[in-house]
Amino acid sequence: MRRITVDGTIAQFRLKEEVFPDCWDSQKRRVNGKSRRQIELNRKIEQTAQSIREIYNRTVEVSGYVTAEQIKNEFTGIGNKAETLLKLFREHNEEYGKRVGKDRKYVSYYDYINSYRLLSDFVRLKYRADDYPLKQLEMSFIDNYDLYLRMEAGLSSNTMIRHIIYLKKMVTRAINQKTILFDPFPEYVKNTLKHKYLHISNDELKAVMSAQIKSKPARFIRDMFVFSCFTGLAYSDLHQLSERHLRKTPDGNIWIDIFRQKTGVESVIRLLDVPAAIIEKYRSERKSERLFNIPNRMTISRNLREIEKLCGIGHLHFHMARHTFATTVCLTNGVPMETLSKMMGHSSIHSTQIYGEIINKKVSDDMKKLSERTKNKHTTDNRACELDEVN
């Protein structure tokens, strides 16, 4: 039995180890002897004492006070809530990991693990700490993290935003468990999320499709990117795409009918000539029932760097192809919002309407540029514009 005493409060718990009474030193609170078993027991006792001291110091720093019962509960994991950011993130990842293979994908789990590592490195380097109290989060924290991800970690804007979103999810988790009462940086994602929906223009898409690429792996990634531009399939959905997801209708058209990995919503897409040709191009290279041998995200990103340099396009990421399908391929060619929503596999048309806002903004920007280019270049005879005075 171990005892914790803090300011007169006492809590006891069991280490679930047994020792003969004549081997126990009540003064030193250690096991007498030097056998392997006795050394292991003393090491466990010391590790327990060290963990309790760390819990005490951390809880005092976060809350300003602590009781013996609080320390016992945190040490034993009984009814305690995470009050620090990284501990909360670890709890999330542990829970998420248990669901992999059921209703969660390993690739998403890996992304959360990587995001935890980035956040942990940031806290250690910026604040010289092993964790950060949730109640001390403020706008400067996310601003500093933004700068770290861009400058120190060298991430693109879109990758950086994804990790910011994961941080925001942890904040929401903390609010739900009532560790904090409000979002300490509510405006941040609102001002930056628009970067998530970057797409390439029609001219850029043509440049990608016609690029002369020497590397076979890079050519394959280019073709997969183009396939997604004409189908709207995300990486995870393209990865699982197989013959069973293709169906031919009586009119001779082929359709992709697949349930999205992210939402579980059905996505129904008419197969256009370009993606149909890509399927035929790689038919002989299949290694399983899947249509394509899709590599991991890192390999895709590496090859996209080569493609963007060759085509003179800014930073490319694979998910831009899905956004390109929605904007450049569909909406700008008159596809109705309701039809696009069904093809995209959105659970709500509100998700689809974001692309409509992008198109409207592009029209507005284009007209603004046109206005500036034509300003003072076309004039009329002022007299011709005067209205006759009505008597």
C-alpha positions as CSV (number, residue, x, y, z in Angstrom):
1,M,0.0,0.0,0.0
2,R,1.4,3.4,-1.0
3,R,0.3,6.7,0.7
4,I,0.1,10.2,-0.7
5,T,0.0,13.1,1.7
6,V,-0.6,16.7,0.6
7,D,-1.4,19.5,3.1
8,G,-3.0,17.1,5.5
9,T,-5.0,15.2,2.9
10,I,-4.3,11.5,2.5
11,A,-4.9,9.1,-0.3
12,Q,-3.8,5.4,-0.5
13,F,-3.5,3.0,-3.4
14,R,-2.0,-0.4,-4.1
15,L,1.0,-1.1,-6.3
16,K,-0.3,-4.7,-6.6
17,E,3.0,-6.2,-5.5
18,E,3.7,-8.6,-2.6
19,V,6.7,-8.7,-0.3
20,F,7.5,-10.6,2.9
21,P,7.2,-8.4,6.0
22,D,10.7,-9.2,7.2
23,C,12.1,-7.9,3.8
24,W,10.4,-4.5,4.1
25,D,12.4,-1.5,5.6
26,S,9.6,0.8,7.0
27,Q,12.1,3.6,7.5
28,K,13.5,3.7,4.0
29,R,10.3,2.4,2.5
30,R,12.2,0.1,0.4
31,V,12.7,-3.7,0.0
32,N,15.8,-5.1,1.7
33,G,18.1,-7.3,-0.3
34,K,19.9,-7.3,-3.7
35,S,18.2,-10.1,-5.6
36,R,16.9,-9.4,-9.1
37,R,13.3,-9.4,-7.8
38,Q,14.1,-7.0,-4.9
39,I,15.9,-4.6,-7.2
40,E,13.0,-4.6,-9.6
41,L,10.6,-3.8,-6.8
42,N,12.7,-0.9,-5.5
43,R,13.0,0.4,-9.0
44,K,9.2,0.3,-9.4
45,I,8.7,2.1,-6.0
46,E,11.2,4.8,-7.1
47,Q,9.5,5.3,-10.5
48,T,6.1,5.6,-8.8
49,A,7.4,8.2,-6.4
50,Q,9.0,10.2,-9.3
51,S,5.7,10.0,-11.3
52,I,3.7,11.3,-8.3
53,R,6.2,14.2,-7.8
54,E,5.8,15.1,-11.5
55,I,2.0,15.0,-11.2
56,Y,2.1,17.2,-8.1
57,N,4.3,19.8,-9.8
58,R,2.3,19.8,-13.0
59,T,-1.0,20.1,-11.3
60,V,0.1,22.9,-9.1
61,E,1.4,24.8,-12.1
62,V,-1.9,24.3,-14.0
63,S,-4.5,24.7,-11.2
64,G,-2.6,26.4,-8.4
65,Y,-3.7,23.8,-5.9
66,V,-3.7,20.0,-5.6
67,T,-5.1,17.3,-3.2
68,A,-3.8,13.8,-2.5
69,E,-6.9,12.4,-4.1
70,Q,-6.3,14.3,-7.3
71,I,-2.8,13.0,-7.6
72,K,-4.0,9.4,-6.9
73,N,-6.7,9.7,-9.5
74,E,-4.4,11.0,-12.2
75,F,-1.7,8.4,-11.4
76,T,-4.2,5.5,-11.4
77,G,-6.3,7.0,-14.3
78,I,-9.5,7.1,-12.4
79,G,-11.9,9.8,-13.5
80,N,-9.3,12.4,-14.3
81,K,-9.4,14.8,-17.2
82,A,-6.4,15.9,-19.2
83,E,-5.6,19.5,-18.3
84,T,-2.6,19.8,-20.6
85,L,-2.6,20.0,-24.4
86,L,-0.2,17.2,-25.2
87,K,-1.7,14.8,-22.7
88,L,-5.1,15.5,-24.3
89,F,-3.7,14.9,-27.7
90,R,-2.2,11.5,-26.6
91,E,-5.5,10.5,-25.2
92,H,-7.2,11.3,-28.5
93,N,-4.6,9.4,-30.5
94,E,-4.9,6.3,-28.3
95,E,-8.7,6.3,-28.7
96,Y,-8.4,6.9,-32.5
97,G,-5.8,4.1,-32.8
98,K,-8.2,1.6,-31.2
99,R,-10.7,2.4,-34.0
100,V,-8.3,1.8,-36.9
101,G,-9.6,-1.0,-39.1
102,K,-13.2,-0.4,-37.9
103,D,-14.4,3.1,-38.7
104,R,-11.1,4.9,-38.9
105,K,-8.2,4.6,-41.4
106,Y,-4.5,4.0,-40.5
107,V,-3.4,6.9,-42.8
108,S,-5.5,9.3,-40.8
109,Y,-4.1,7.9,-37.5
110,Y,-0.6,8.3,-38.9
111,D,-1.4,11.9,-39.7
112,Y,-2.5,12.5,-36.1
113,I,0.7,10.9,-34.7
114,N,2.8,13.1,-37.0
115,S,0.8,16.2,-35.9
116,Y,1.3,15.3,-32.2
117,R,5.1,15.1,-32.9
118,L,5.1,18.5,-34.5
119,L,3.2,20.1,-31.6
120,S,5.4,18.4,-29.0
121,D,8.5,19.6,-30.7
122,F,7.1,23.1,-30.9
123,V,6.2,23.2,-27.2
124,R,9.6,21.9,-26.2
125,L,11.5,24.4,-28.4
126,K,9.3,27.5,-27.9
127,Y,8.3,27.1,-24.3
128,R,11.1,24.8,-23.0
129,A,8.4,22.5,-21.5
130,D,7.2,18.9,-21.9
131,D,3.5,20.0,-22.1
132,Y,1.3,23.1,-22.1
133,P,-1.6,23.9,-19.7
134,L,-4.9,24.1,-21.6
135,K,-6.1,27.0,-19.5
136,Q,-3.1,29.1,-20.5
137,L,-3.8,28.8,-24.3
138,E,-4.2,32.2,-26.0
139,M,-3.9,33.7,-29.5
140,S,-0.2,34.1,-29.3
141,F,0.2,30.3,-29.0
142,I,-1.5,29.5,-32.3
143,D,0.3,32.5,-33.9
144,N,3.6,31.1,-32.8
145,Y,2.7,27.6,-33.9
146,D,1.7,28.9,-37.3
147,L,5.1,30.5,-37.7
148,Y,6.9,27.4,-36.5
149,L,5.1,25.2,-38.9
150,R,5.8,27.5,-41.8
151,M,9.4,28.5,-41.0
152,E,11.0,25.8,-38.8
153,A,9.0,22.7,-40.0
154,G,9.0,24.1,-43.6
155,L,5.4,23.0,-44.3
156,S,3.3,24.3,-47.2
157,S,0.3,26.5,-46.3
158,N,-2.2,23.7,-46.9
159,T,-0.3,21.1,-44.8
160,M,0.2,23.7,-42.1
161,I,-3.5,24.4,-42.0
162,R,-4.3,20.7,-41.6
163,H,-2.1,20.6,-38.4
164,I,-3.7,23.8,-37.1
165,I,-7.1,22.1,-37.6
166,Y,-5.9,19.2,-35.5
167,L,-4.9,21.6,-32.8
168,K,-8.3,23.2,-33.0
169,K,-9.9,19.7,-32.6
170,M,-8.0,19.2,-29.3
171,V,-9.3,22.6,-28.1
172,T,-12.9,21.5,-29.0
173,R,-12.2,18.3,-27.0
174,A,-11.1,20.3,-24.0
175,I,-14.2,22.5,-24.2
176,N,-16.4,19.4,-24.4
177,Q,-14.9,18.0,-21.3
178,K,-15.2,21.4,-19.6
179,T,-11.5,21.8,-19.0
180,I,-11.7,25.2,-20.7
181,L,-14.9,27.2,-21.3
182,F,-14.2,28.8,-24.7
183,D,-12.0,28.7,-27.8
184,P,-8.8,30.7,-27.0
185,F,-8.3,31.4,-30.7
186,P,-11.7,31.5,-32.4
187,E,-10.9,33.7,-35.4
188,Y,-7.8,31.9,-36.6
189,V,-9.2,29.1,-38.8
190,K,-12.0,31.4,-40.1
191,N,-9.3,33.6,-41.7
192,T,-7.2,30.8,-43.2
193,L,-9.4,27.9,-44.1
194,K,-10.0,29.4,-47.6
195,H,-6.5,28.1,-48.5
196,K,-7.9,24.6,-48.2
197,Y,-9.9,25.0,-51.3
198,L,-7.1,25.9,-53.7
199,H,-7.5,24.5,-57.2
200,I,-5.7,24.8,-60.5
201,S,-7.0,26.7,-63.6
202,N,-8.0,25.2,-66.9
203,D,-4.7,26.4,-68.5
204,E,-2.7,24.9,-65.6
205,L,-4.6,21.6,-65.9
206,K,-3.7,21.5,-69.6
207,A,-0.1,22.1,-68.8
208,V,0.0,19.2,-66.4
209,M,-1.7,16.9,-68.9
210,S,0.6,17.8,-71.7
211,A,3.9,17.9,-69.7
212,Q,6.7,15.7,-71.1
213,I,7.8,13.8,-68.0
214,K,10.8,11.5,-68.2
215,S,10.4,9.8,-64.9
216,K,8.0,6.9,-65.0
217,P,6.9,7.2,-61.3
218,A,6.3,10.9,-61.9
219,R,4.3,10.2,-65.0
220,F,2.1,7.8,-63.0
221,I,1.5,10.4,-60.3
222,R,0.7,13.0,-62.9
223,D,-1.9,10.6,-64.4
224,M,-3.4,9.9,-61.0
225,F,-3.6,13.6,-60.3
226,V,-5.4,14.1,-63.6
227,F,-7.7,11.2,-62.9
228,S,-8.7,12.9,-59.7
229,C,-9.2,16.2,-61.5
230,F,-11.8,14.5,-63.7
231,T,-13.5,12.4,-61.1
232,G,-13.1,14.3,-57.8
233,L,-11.9,11.3,-55.9
234,A,-9.8,11.9,-52.8
235,Y,-6.6,10.0,-52.2
236,S,-8.2,7.5,-49.8
237,D,-11.0,6.8,-52.3
238,L,-8.7,6.5,-55.3
239,H,-6.5,4.1,-53.3
240,Q,-9.4,1.6,-52.8
241,L,-11.0,2.1,-56.3
242,S,-11.6,-1.3,-58.0
243,E,-13.7,-2.9,-60.8
244,R,-16.6,-3.5,-58.4
245,H,-17.0,0.3,-58.1
246,L,-17.6,0.6,-61.9
247,R,-21.0,0.0,-63.4
248,K,-22.2,0.3,-67.0
249,T,-25.6,1.6,-67.7
250,P,-27.8,0.6,-70.7
251,D,-26.9,3.7,-72.6
252,G,-23.2,2.5,-72.6
253,N,-21.9,5.0,-70.1
254,I,-19.6,3.9,-67.2
255,W,-20.1,5.3,-63.7
256,I,-18.0,5.2,-60.6
257,D,-20.2,4.3,-57.6
258,I,-18.3,4.4,-54.3
259,F,-18.8,5.2,-50.7
260,R,-16.4,7.8,-49.5
261,Q,-13.9,6.8,-46.9
262,K,-14.1,10.1,-45.0
263,T,-17.9,10.4,-44.7
264,G,-19.4,7.1,-45.7
265,V,-21.6,9.0,-48.2
266,E,-22.2,7.5,-51.6
267,S,-20.4,9.3,-54.5
268,V,-21.7,8.7,-58.0
269,I,-19.6,10.0,-60.9
270,R,-19.9,9.7,-64.7
271,L,-16.6,8.4,-66.1
272,L,-15.4,10.9,-68.7
273,D,-13.1,10.1,-71.6
274,V,-9.9,11.2,-69.9
275,P,-10.1,9.1,-66.7
276,A,-11.5,6.2,-68.8
277,A,-8.3,6.3,-70.9
278,I,-6.2,6.3,-67.8
279,I,-7.9,3.2,-66.5
280,E,-7.1,1.4,-69.7
281,K,-3.5,2.7,-69.7
282,Y,-2.7,1.0,-66.4
283,R,-4.9,-2.1,-66.7
284,S,-1.9,-4.4,-67.4
285,E,0.0,-3.2,-64.4
286,R,-2.6,-4.1,-61.7
287,K,-1.4,-6.2,-58.8
288,S,-4.8,-6.8,-57.2
289,E,-8.4,-6.1,-57.8
290,R,-7.7,-2.4,-57.4
291,L,-7.5,-0.3,-60.5
292,F,-4.2,1.5,-59.6
293,N,-1.1,0.7,-57.5
294,I,-1.3,3.9,-55.5
295,P,1.9,4.7,-53.5
296,N,2.0,6.5,-50.1
297,R,1.4,10.2,-49.7
298,M,5.1,11.0,-49.2
299,T,5.9,9.4,-52.6
300,I,3.1,11.3,-54.2
301,S,4.2,14.6,-52.7
302,R,7.8,14.1,-53.8
303,N,6.8,13.5,-57.4
304,L,4.4,16.4,-57.4
305,R,7.3,18.7,-56.6
306,E,8.9,17.5,-59.9
307,I,5.7,18.1,-61.8
308,E,5.1,21.6,-60.5
309,K,8.6,22.7,-61.4
310,L,8.2,21.3,-64.9
311,C,4.9,23.0,-65.4
312,G,5.8,26.2,-63.8
313,I,2.9,25.9,-61.3
314,G,2.9,26.9,-57.7
315,H,2.8,24.4,-54.9
316,L,0.7,21.3,-55.8
317,H,-0.8,18.9,-53.4
318,F,-2.9,15.9,-54.4
319,H,-6.2,17.1,-52.8
320,M,-6.1,20.1,-55.2
321,A,-7.2,17.7,-57.9
322,R,-10.5,17.1,-56.0
323,H,-11.1,20.9,-55.7
324,T,-10.1,21.3,-59.4
325,F,-12.9,18.8,-60.4
326,A,-15.4,20.8,-58.4
327,T,-14.4,24.2,-59.7
328,T,-12.5,24.1,-63.0
329,V,-14.1,21.0,-64.5
330,C,-17.7,21.2,-63.2
331,L,-19.0,24.5,-61.9
332,T,-17.3,26.6,-64.6
333,N,-18.8,24.4,-67.2
334,G,-22.3,24.8,-65.8
335,V,-22.8,21.6,-63.7
336,P,-25.6,22.3,-61.2
337,M,-24.6,22.5,-57.5
338,E,-27.0,19.6,-56.6
339,T,-25.4,17.3,-59.2
340,L,-21.9,18.3,-58.1
341,S,-22.8,17.5,-54.4
342,K,-23.9,14.0,-55.4
343,M,-20.7,13.4,-57.3
344,M,-18.5,14.8,-54.6
345,G,-20.2,12.6,-52.0
346,H,-20.9,15.5,-49.7
347,S,-23.1,14.8,-46.7
348,S,-24.5,18.3,-47.0
349,I,-24.9,20.7,-50.0
350,H,-23.4,23.4,-47.7
351,S,-20.0,21.7,-48.2
352,T,-20.5,22.0,-52.0
353,Q,-21.6,25.6,-51.9
354,I,-18.1,26.6,-50.7
355,Y,-16.9,25.9,-54.3
356,G,-19.7,28.2,-55.6
357,E,-18.3,31.0,-53.4
358,I,-14.9,30.4,-54.8
359,I,-16.2,30.7,-58.4
360,N,-18.1,33.9,-57.5
361,K,-15.1,35.4,-55.9
362,K,-13.0,34.5,-59.0
363,V,-15.6,36.2,-61.3
364,S,-15.5,39.3,-59.1
365,D,-11.6,39.4,-59.1
366,D,-11.5,38.9,-62.8
367,M,-14.0,41.7,-63.4
368,K,-12.0,44.0,-61.1
369,K,-8.9,43.3,-63.1
370,L,-10.8,43.9,-66.3
371,S,-12.0,47.2,-64.9
372,E,-8.5,48.3,-64.1
373,R,-7.2,47.3,-67.5
374,T,-9.9,49.2,-69.4
375,K,-10.0,52.3,-67.1
376,N,-9.6,55.5,-69.2
377,K,-9.0,53.5,-72.4
378,H,-12.6,53.7,-73.7
379,T,-14.3,57.1,-73.6
380,T,-17.5,58.4,-75.1
381,D,-18.6,61.8,-76.2
382,N,-20.0,63.5,-73.1
383,R,-22.5,65.4,-75.2
384,A,-23.9,62.1,-76.5
385,C,-24.5,61.0,-73.0
386,E,-26.5,64.1,-72.0
387,L,-30.2,63.7,-71.7
388,D,-32.4,66.3,-73.3
389,E,-34.0,68.5,-70.8
390,V,-37.6,67.7,-70.4
391,N,-39.8,70.8,-70.4
